[in-house]
Structure formats: structure tokens, C-alpha cells
Amino acid sequence: MAQYFTVKAVFEVEDAKGKIKKQTETYLVDAMSVTEAEVRITEYLSERGENDFEVKSASKSNIVSVIEA
């Protein structure tokens, strides 16, 4: 049975005025543990060229299933 975890990552982004701001993104990760979810999101973001991020939190989600069309 699949387990889903909500993982929040914080990025530093530059706004239109050149000011650096922190932006939080939330991801749903299929994993067996919180630790695995953190590792998977770190690998996922690194593969996409994201270097400046921090995993802020990871917790078990109440989502039972993801239905794809």
C-alpha cells in the first residue's frame, strides 16, 4: 500500500525589484518513511537543477490514493 508524505521546500527567489525572497513549495511524495520522502525530494529537485533550497518539513499525509486521469 502506498504511503504519501507532504514535503515542504524553501527556495530563495529574486523578485522583479531584485530583492531576494523565500518561497515555500509543497510536494506530495510517495515513500515508505519521512526520511525516504526527504531523500526523494532532494534528488528530484537536484536533478532539475535546483541548488538553493532547503527541505523544511516532511509529514505523513492523510491522502489515501492519487487518481491520475
Beta strands, then each sheet from edge to edge (+ up, - down):
strand 1: 4-14
strand 2: 20-30
strand 3: 53-60
sheet 1: 2+ 1- 3+
end
